[in-house]
Amino acid sequence: VQLVESGGGLVQPGGSLRLSCAASGFTFSSYAMSWYRQVPGKERELVAIITSAGDSSYHADSVKGRFTISRDNAKNTVILQMNSLKPEDTAVYYCNAMRGGRPRFDSWGQGTQVTVSS
């Protein structure tokens, strides 16, 4: 299994970023997919989930209305579009498959750093 996140960077408050996660080694279209984020010293936080077919999604209250999760099953890719970014969005962002409401794979990718600062 490989989960490769990309698209992070440094952005000013109010800016936008588009994160991408390329998945391989499992049947991508069979799994709900998620984005999590983590800051040093804190537990990993669930940001968003999308169903296997991409027909329904959940977004944490902290990002609702600003972030949008989507997926492309033909490309084994899950996207997180992040708009109106705030300094508190600064974190390392990770993706994972989901099963039973929990991350499917114990091995996470390297993540992608998002820093929101002026």
PyRosetta script that sets phi, psi and omega in degrees:
from pyrosetta import init, pose_from_sequence

init()
pose = pose_from_sequence("VQLVESGGGLVQPGGSLRLSCAASGFTFSSYAMSWYRQVPGKERELVAIITSAGDSSYHADSVKGRFTISRDNAKNTVILQMNSLKPEDTAVYYCNAMRGGRPRFDSWGQGTQVTVSS")
pose.set_psi(1, 133.9)
pose.set_omega(1, 174.5)
pose.set_phi(2, -131.5)
pose.set_psi(2, 133.2)
pose.set_omega(2, 174.3)
pose.set_phi(3, -127.0)
pose.set_psi(3, 115.5)
pose.set_omega(3, -174.8)
pose.set_phi(4, -121.5)
pose.set_psi(4, 109.9)
pose.set_omega(4, -179.5)
pose.set_phi(5, -92.5)
pose.set_psi(5, 147.1)
pose.set_omega(5, 178.0)
pose.set_phi(6, -154.4)
pose.set_psi(6, 169.3)
pose.set_omega(6, 174.5)
pose.set_phi(7, 104.4)
pose.set_psi(7, -4.9)
pose.set_omega(7, 179.2)
pose.set_phi(8, -71.7)
pose.set_psi(8, 176.6)
pose.set_omega(8, 178.8)
pose.set_phi(9, 165.1)
pose.set_psi(9, -168.6)
pose.set_omega(9, 177.8)
pose.set_phi(10, -99.1)
pose.set_psi(10, 128.9)
pose.set_omega(10, -178.3)
pose.set_phi(11, -142.1)
pose.set_psi(11, 149.5)
pose.set_omega(11, 178.1)
pose.set_phi(12, -77.8)
pose.set_psi(12, 154.6)
pose.set_omega(12, 174.9)
pose.set_phi(13, -53.1)
pose.set_psi(13, 138.2)
pose.set_omega(13, -176.6)
pose.set_phi(14, 89.5)
pose.set_psi(14, -8.6)
pose.set_omega(14, -178.6)
pose.set_phi(15, -82.6)
pose.set_psi(15, -175.2)
pose.set_omega(15, -176.7)
pose.set_phi(16, -131.6)
pose.set_psi(16, 151.8)
pose.set_omega(16, 171.5)
pose.set_phi(17, -143.4)
pose.set_psi(17, 154.0)
pose.set_omega(17, 177.2)
pose.set_phi(18, -123.8)
pose.set_psi(18, 112.1)
pose.set_omega(18, 178.9)
pose.set_phi(19, -92.7)
pose.set_psi(19, 147.4)
pose.set_omega(19, 179.4)
pose.set_phi(20, -130.7)
pose.set_psi(20, 144.0)
pose.set_omega(20, 176.4)
pose.set_phi(21, -128.5)
pose.set_psi(21, 118.4)
pose.set_omega(21, 176.9)
pose.set_phi(22, -97.2)
pose.set_psi(22, 121.9)
pose.set_omega(22, -175.5)
pose.set_phi(23, -111.8)
pose.set_psi(23, 145.0)
pose.set_omega(23, 176.6)
pose.set_phi(24, -154.4)
pose.set_psi(24, 162.3)
pose.set_omega(24, 176.2)
pose.set_phi(25, 91.2)
pose.set_psi(25, 2.1)
pose.set_omega(25, 176.2)
pose.set_phi(26, -151.3)
pose.set_psi(26, 168.9)
pose.set_omega(26, -177.8)
pose.set_phi(27, -81.1)
pose.set_psi(27, 89.4)
pose.set_omega(27, -171.9)
pose.set_phi(28, -52.9)
pose.set_psi(28, -45.0)
pose.set_omega(28, -173.3)
pose.set_phi(29, -70.0)
pose.set_psi(29, -7.4)
pose.set_omega(29, 179.9)
pose.set_phi(30, -91.6)
pose.set_psi(30, -7.6)
pose.set_omega(30, -173.1)
pose.set_phi(31, -118.5)
pose.set_psi(31, 141.2)
pose.set_omega(31, 161.5)
pose.set_phi(32, -64.1)
pose.set_psi(32, 151.2)
pose.set_omega(32, -179.9)
pose.set_phi(33, -125.6)
pose.set_psi(33, 154.2)
pose.set_omega(33, -175.1)
pose.set_phi(34, -138.4)
pose.set_psi(34, 160.0)
pose.set_omega(34, 167.1)
pose.set_phi(35, -117.9)
pose.set_psi(35, 135.4)
pose.set_omega(35, 173.8)
pose.set_phi(36, -122.8)
pose.set_psi(36, 164.7)
pose.set_omega(36, 172.5)
pose.set_phi(37, -141.6)
pose.set_psi(37, 155.9)
pose.set_omega(37, -177.3)
pose.set_phi(38, -147.0)
pose.set_psi(38, 135.9)
pose.set_omega(38, 171.8)
pose.set_phi(39, -110.9)
pose.set_psi(39, 153.3)
pose.set_omega(39, -177.8)
pose.set_phi(40, -55.2)
pose.set_psi(40, 133.0)
pose.set_omega(40, 177.0)
pose.set_phi(41, 84.9)
pose.set_psi(41, -0.7)
pose.set_omega(41, 179.9)
pose.set_phi(42, -123.8)
pose.set_psi(42, 159.5)
pose.set_omega(42, 177.7)
pose.set_phi(43, -71.9)
pose.set_psi(43, 154.9)
pose.set_omega(43, 175.9)
pose.set_phi(44, -63.8)
pose.set_psi(44, 136.4)
pose.set_omega(44, -174.6)
pose.set_phi(45, -113.7)
pose.set_psi(45, 132.9)
pose.set_omega(45, 176.2)
pose.set_phi(46, -71.8)
pose.set_psi(46, 130.2)
pose.set_omega(46, 179.9)
pose.set_phi(47, -103.6)
pose.set_psi(47, -47.9)
pose.set_omega(47, -175.8)
pose.set_phi(48, -161.2)
pose.set_psi(48, 153.9)
pose.set_omega(48, 176.4)
pose.set_phi(49, -135.1)
pose.set_psi(49, 145.7)
pose.set_omega(49, 174.6)
pose.set_phi(50, -131.8)
pose.set_psi(50, 140.7)
pose.set_omega(50, -179.5)
pose.set_phi(51, -66.4)
pose.set_psi(51, 166.4)
pose.set_omega(51, -176.8)
pose.set_phi(52, -60.7)
pose.set_psi(52, -35.5)
pose.set_omega(52, 180.0)
pose.set_phi(53, -86.8)
pose.set_psi(53, -9.6)
pose.set_omega(53, -179.4)
pose.set_phi(54, 78.9)
pose.set_psi(54, 17.1)
pose.set_omega(54, -174.2)
pose.set_phi(55, -97.2)
pose.set_psi(55, -1.8)
pose.set_omega(55, 178.0)
pose.set_phi(56, -154.0)
pose.set_psi(56, 150.6)
pose.set_omega(56, -178.6)
pose.set_phi(57, -147.3)
pose.set_psi(57, 161.9)
pose.set_omega(57, 175.5)
pose.set_phi(58, -128.9)
pose.set_psi(58, 137.9)
pose.set_omega(58, 174.8)
pose.set_phi(59, -128.2)
pose.set_psi(59, 134.6)
pose.set_omega(59, 177.3)
pose.set_phi(60, -58.2)
pose.set_psi(60, 149.3)
pose.set_omega(60, -178.9)
pose.set_phi(61, -55.1)
pose.set_psi(61, -34.6)
pose.set_omega(61, -176.2)
pose.set_phi(62, -66.8)
pose.set_psi(62, -18.3)
pose.set_omega(62, -177.5)
pose.set_phi(63, -122.3)
pose.set_psi(63, -4.1)
pose.set_omega(63, -176.2)
pose.set_phi(64, -58.9)
pose.set_psi(64, 132.7)
pose.set_omega(64, -179.6)
pose.set_phi(65, 87.8)
pose.set_psi(65, -10.5)
pose.set_omega(65, 180.0)
pose.set_phi(66, -117.9)
pose.set_psi(66, -36.3)
pose.set_omega(66, -178.8)
pose.set_phi(67, -108.2)
pose.set_psi(67, 149.4)
pose.set_omega(67, 176.3)
pose.set_phi(68, -138.4)
pose.set_psi(68, 125.4)
pose.set_omega(68, 176.4)
pose.set_phi(69, -94.7)
pose.set_psi(69, 141.5)
pose.set_omega(69, 175.9)
pose.set_phi(70, -148.4)
pose.set_psi(70, 171.6)
pose.set_omega(70, -179.4)
pose.set_phi(71, -149.2)
pose.set_psi(71, 157.8)
pose.set_omega(71, 175.2)
pose.set_phi(72, -129.0)
pose.set_psi(72, 100.5)
pose.set_omega(72, -176.4)
pose.set_phi(73, -68.6)
pose.set_psi(73, -23.1)
pose.set_omega(73, 177.1)
pose.set_phi(74, -70.6)
pose.set_psi(74, -26.0)
pose.set_omega(74, -177.7)
pose.set_phi(75, -110.8)
pose.set_psi(75, 4.5)
pose.set_omega(75, -178.7)
pose.set_phi(76, 51.4)
pose.set_psi(76, 47.7)
pose.set_omega(76, -174.5)
pose.set_phi(77, -131.6)
pose.set_psi(77, 140.5)
pose.set_omega(77, 172.5)
pose.set_phi(78, -122.2)
pose.set_psi(78, 138.0)
pose.set_omega(78, -172.5)
pose.set_phi(79, -116.3)
pose.set_psi(79, 145.9)
pose.set_omega(79, 169.3)
pose.set_phi(80, -126.8)
pose.set_psi(80, 107.7)
pose.set_omega(80, 175.6)
pose.set_phi(81, -87.5)
pose.set_psi(81, 122.0)
pose.set_omega(81, -176.1)
pose.set_phi(82, -118.0)
pose.set_psi(82, 117.2)
pose.set_omega(82, 179.0)
pose.set_phi(83, -117.5)
pose.set_psi(83, 164.9)
pose.set_omega(83, 177.8)
pose.set_phi(84, 48.5)
pose.set_psi(84, 49.1)
pose.set_omega(84, -175.1)
pose.set_phi(85, -65.5)
pose.set_psi(85, 145.9)
pose.set_omega(85, -179.7)
pose.set_phi(86, -120.4)
pose.set_psi(86, 157.3)
pose.set_omega(86, 177.7)
pose.set_phi(87, -55.1)
pose.set_psi(87, -33.1)
pose.set_omega(87, -179.6)
pose.set_phi(88, -72.2)
pose.set_psi(88, -5.4)
pose.set_omega(88, 173.4)
pose.set_phi(89, -83.0)
pose.set_psi(89, -7.2)
pose.set_omega(89, 179.4)
pose.set_phi(90, -61.1)
pose.set_psi(90, 123.8)
pose.set_omega(90, -176.7)
pose.set_phi(91, -177.9)
pose.set_psi(91, 172.6)
pose.set_omega(91, 166.8)
pose.set_phi(92, -93.7)
pose.set_psi(92, 129.6)
pose.set_omega(92, -176.0)
pose.set_phi(93, -104.4)
pose.set_psi(93, 135.4)
pose.set_omega(93, -178.2)
pose.set_phi(94, -129.4)
pose.set_psi(94, 153.8)
pose.set_omega(94, 171.9)
pose.set_phi(95, -116.6)
pose.set_psi(95, 159.4)
pose.set_omega(95, 175.0)
pose.set_phi(96, -160.6)
pose.set_psi(96, 158.2)
pose.set_omega(96, 169.5)
pose.set_phi(97, -77.8)
pose.set_psi(97, 161.6)
pose.set_omega(97, -179.3)
pose.set_phi(98, -123.6)
pose.set_psi(98, 143.8)
pose.set_omega(98, 172.3)
pose.set_phi(99, -149.1)
pose.set_psi(99, 128.4)
pose.set_omega(99, 179.8)
pose.set_phi(100, 62.3)
pose.set_psi(100, 29.6)
pose.set_omega(100, 177.9)
pose.set_phi(101, 78.9)
pose.set_psi(101, 9.1)
pose.set_omega(101, -178.8)
pose.set_phi(102, -132.5)
pose.set_psi(102, 158.1)
pose.set_omega(102, 176.0)
pose.set_phi(103, -57.0)
pose.set_psi(103, 133.8)
pose.set_omega(103, -175.9)
pose.set_phi(104, -75.8)
pose.set_psi(104, -38.8)
pose.set_omega(104, -172.1)
pose.set_phi(105, -109.5)
pose.set_psi(105, 133.1)
pose.set_omega(105, 179.0)
pose.set_phi(106, -72.8)
pose.set_psi(106, -27.8)
pose.set_omega(106, -178.6)
pose.set_phi(107, -90.4)
pose.set_psi(107, 116.0)
pose.set_omega(107, -179.8)
pose.set_phi(108, -94.5)
pose.set_psi(108, 159.2)
pose.set_omega(108, 174.8)
pose.set_phi(109, -72.9)
pose.set_psi(109, -172.5)
pose.set_omega(109, -178.5)
pose.set_phi(110, -79.2)
pose.set_psi(110, -13.7)
pose.set_omega(110, -179.4)
pose.set_phi(111, 77.0)
pose.set_psi(111, 171.1)
pose.set_omega(111, 175.7)
pose.set_phi(112, -133.7)
pose.set_psi(112, 129.9)
pose.set_omega(112, -175.1)
pose.set_phi(113, -80.4)
pose.set_psi(113, 128.7)
pose.set_omega(113, 172.9)
pose.set_phi(114, -115.8)
pose.set_psi(114, 123.9)
pose.set_omega(114, 178.3)
pose.set_phi(115, -124.6)
pose.set_psi(115, 121.2)
pose.set_omega(115, 179.8)
pose.set_phi(116, -111.1)
pose.set_psi(116, 112.1)
pose.set_omega(116, -175.0)
pose.set_phi(117, -160.0)
pose.set_psi(117, 147.6)
pose.set_omega(117, 175.6)
pose.set_phi(118, -93.4)
pose.dump_pdb("model.pdb")
